[in-house]
Amino acid sequence: MNRRLAAWLVLFTTLLCAHAHAGRVVNLASTDYPPYFSPQLPGDGVVAAITRAALAKHGHTLKLHYRPWARLIAEVKAGQFDGVMAVWYEPDRAQYLHYSLPLVNTVMGFYGRVDKPLPTQPLSALRTQVIGTVRSYKNPDVFEQAGLKQELAADDLTNLRKLAAGRLDLVLIDKVLAQHLRSHLSPQEGQAIRWQDPPLAVMPLHVGLRRELADGKQLLADFNDGLQSLRKSGQLTALIRQYQLAQ
């Protein structure tokens, strides 16, 4: 009887441990933001690959749901998803999101017209210019504090096309994203615009988990631990190189 009881105890403990590390499906909303993440990219892109690998360290599985950005934020706030896969830090969002450790950095700055070069520093010199931004995006603090005139669009590609057509003076955009989007422009459009140094700000992307999740704090701890493990093992650097993302 003692041997049988001991065997049952071992089996019960094993099952408990397996259940504790079984993890769960983590439903995260995402927008289309190549080359960082997109349903058109292998494995949904480098940010998705990093997020998926970090969650897997604790047995969790990532499930992505693509939405336009403004709708995405509204649905996350309404509790339809566990959080956002990639989001810039903003104090207002911190009221309803737990932010993870940074995944990758984005370099924000201006695209301008080749035939109309504009000095972008100091920002106060741009007060008479019309600058294209994307509705509901988090812009760099230094940009918002400058009080510049913005014209909102639904996405970055629309802004680049408007810039090439002369309907905007500048576009605020991530440098790597803009390089990717240039392939969607006509040769004439691509030749009409260019990146303007210096960059305006470096803004890291985070996973954002809803604060109202019952297991939100534990899920955040699991993700951060998995991300740190990827970083220490070199897997994070390998993923960034695999997706050819300049960091």
C-alpha positions in Angstrom: 0.0 0.0 0.0 2.8 2.4 0.8 4.4 1.8 -2.6 1.1 2.3 -4.3 0.4 5.5 -2.3 3.9 6.8 -3.1 3.4 6.1 -6.8 0.1 8.0 -6.8 1.7 11.0 -5.0 4.4 11.1 -7.6 1.9 11.0 -10.4 -0.3 13.6 -8.8 2.7 16.0 -8.2 3.8 15.4 -11.8 0.3 16.3 -13.1 0.2 19.4 -11.0 3.5 20.6 -12.2 2.6 19.9 -15.8 -0.7 21.9 -15.4 1.2 24.7 -13.7 3.5 25.1 -16.8 0.8 24.3 -19.4 0.2 28.0 -20.0 -2.6 29.4 -22.0 -3.5 31.0 -25.3 -2.7 34.7 -25.1 -4.9 36.7 -27.5 -3.2 39.9 -28.5 -4.4 42.5 -31.0 -2.0 43.9 -33.6 -2.0 46.3 -36.5 -0.1 46.0 -39.8 3.3 47.6 -39.2 5.9 46.1 -41.5 8.7 45.2 -41.3 8.2 44.8 -37.6 4.9 42.9 -37.7 2.4 42.1 -40.4 0.2 39.1 -41.5 2.1 39.4 -44.8 5.5 38.6 -43.3 6.9 35.1 -42.5 5.8 34.2 -38.9 4.0 37.6 -38.7 7.4 39.4 -38.5 10.2 39.8 -36.0 8.1 41.3 -33.2 5.6 38.5 -33.4 8.5 36.0 -33.4 10.0 37.5 -30.3 6.7 37.7 -28.5 5.8 34.1 -29.4 9.2 32.8 -28.3 9.1 34.7 -25.0 5.6 33.5 -24.2 6.6 29.9 -25.1 9.2 29.9 -22.4 6.4 29.6 -19.9 4.1 27.4 -22.0 1.9 30.1 -23.4 0.7 30.3 -27.0 0.3 33.5 -29.0 -2.8 34.2 -31.1 -2.8 37.4 -33.1 -5.9 39.4 -34.2 -5.2 42.1 -36.7 -7.2 45.4 -36.6 -6.7 49.0 -37.7 -5.0 50.9 -34.9 -7.9 53.1 -33.6 -10.3 50.1 -33.6 -7.6 47.9 -31.9 -7.2 50.3 -29.0 -11.0 50.6 -28.5 -11.5 46.8 -28.5 -8.6 46.2 -26.1 -10.0 48.8 -23.7 -13.4 47.0 -24.1 -11.8 43.7 -22.9 -12.1 41.8 -26.2 -8.4 40.8 -26.1 -5.7 40.2 -23.5 -3.7 43.1 -24.8 -1.7 44.7 -27.6 1.3 42.9 -29.1 3.3 46.1 -29.8 2.7 49.5 -28.4 4.6 52.6 -27.6 4.6 53.8 -24.0 2.1 56.6 -23.2 1.0 57.5 -19.6 -2.7 57.5 -20.6 -2.4 53.9 -21.9 -0.6 52.9 -18.7 -3.9 53.4 -16.9 -5.3 50.3 -18.6 -2.2 48.4 -19.8 0.7 46.7 -18.1 3.9 47.4 -20.2 6.4 44.7 -20.8 10.2 45.2 -21.1 11.1 46.7 -24.5 11.2 44.3 -27.5 12.8 46.4 -30.2 13.4 50.1 -30.8 11.8 52.3 -33.5 13.6 55.4 -34.7 11.2 58.3 -35.3 11.9 61.2 -37.6 10.8 63.1 -40.7 10.4 62.3 -44.4 10.4 65.4 -46.6 10.3 66.3 -50.3 13.6 66.2 -52.3 12.6 69.5 -54.1 11.6 71.3 -50.8 14.3 70.5 -48.1 13.3 71.8 -44.7 15.5 72.1 -41.7 13.8 70.1 -38.9 15.7 71.5 -36.0 14.7 73.4 -34.1 11.1 72.1 -34.2 9.8 75.6 -33.7 10.9 76.4 -37.2 8.2 74.0 -38.5 5.2 75.8 -37.1 4.1 77.0 -40.5 4.4 73.6 -42.1 1.8 70.8 -42.4 3.0 67.5 -41.0 1.4 64.2 -41.7 0.8 61.9 -38.7 -1.4 58.8 -38.1 -4.6 58.9 -36.2 -4.3 57.5 -32.6 -0.6 56.8 -32.9 1.7 57.9 -30.0 4.0 60.6 -31.3 7.3 61.5 -29.6 6.8 63.8 -26.6 9.1 66.4 -28.0 7.0 66.6 -31.2 3.7 67.0 -29.3 5.2 69.6 -27.0 6.2 71.7 -30.1 2.5 72.2 -30.9 3.0 71.7 -34.7 0.2 71.6 -37.3 -0.8 68.0 -37.9 -2.9 66.4 -40.7 -4.1 63.0 -39.6 -4.3 59.9 -41.9 -5.4 56.4 -41.4 -1.9 54.9 -42.1 1.7 55.8 -42.9 1.5 54.8 -46.5 -1.2 57.3 -47.2 1.0 60.0 -45.6 4.0 59.1 -47.8 1.8 59.3 -50.9 0.4 62.7 -49.9 3.9 63.9 -49.3 5.1 62.8 -52.7 2.1 64.5 -54.2 3.0 67.8 -52.5 -0.1 67.8 -50.2 2.1 67.6 -47.0 5.4 69.4 -46.1 6.7 66.6 -43.9 5.7 63.2 -42.6 6.5 61.9 -39.1 7.3 58.3 -39.4 9.5 55.4 -38.2 12.7 55.2 -40.4 12.7 51.4 -41.0 8.9 51.4 -41.7 9.3 54.1 -44.2 12.1 52.3 -46.0 9.8 49.2 -46.2 6.8 51.2 -47.5 8.8 52.9 -50.3 8.5 49.6 -52.2 4.7 50.3 -52.4 5.2 53.6 -54.0 5.6 54.3 -57.7 9.2 55.1 -58.9 8.1 58.8 -59.3 6.7 58.9 -55.7 9.8 57.2 -54.3 12.2 59.6 -56.0 10.3 62.7 -54.7 10.8 62.0 -51.0 13.6 61.2 -48.6 14.5 60.7 -44.9 15.8 63.8 -43.1 18.4 63.5 -40.4 18.7 63.9 -37.5 16.2 61.4 -36.0 13.7 62.9 -33.7 13.4 60.2 -31.0 14.0 56.5 -30.3 10.8 54.8 -29.1 10.8 51.2 -27.9 7.9 48.8 -28.6 6.4 46.9 -25.7 3.7 44.2 -25.2 0.8 45.8 -23.4 -1.4 43.5 -21.2 -4.8 44.7 -19.9 -4.6 45.6 -16.2 -8.1 44.0 -15.7 -6.8 40.5 -16.6 -7.1 38.2 -13.6 -3.7 36.7 -14.4 -2.3 39.8 -15.9 0.6 40.4 -13.5 1.7 36.7 -13.7 1.4 36.8 -17.4 3.5 39.9 -17.5 6.1 38.3 -15.3 6.2 35.2 -17.5 6.6 37.3 -20.6 9.4 39.5 -19.1 11.2 36.4 -17.8 10.9 34.7 -21.2 12.2 37.9 -22.9 15.2 38.1 -20.6 15.9 34.5 -21.3 15.9 35.2 -25.0 18.2 38.1 -24.5 20.7 36.2 -22.3 20.8 33.2 -24.6 21.4 35.2 -27.7 18.1 34.1 -29.3 16.8 37.7 -29.3 19.8 38.9 -31.4 19.5 35.8 -33.6 15.8 36.6 -34.3 16.5 40.2 -35.1 19.3 39.1 -37.5 17.0 36.4 -39.1 14.5 39.1 -40.0 17.2 41.5 -41.1 15.9 44.2 -38.8 18.5 46.9 -38.2 18.8 47.9 -34.5 
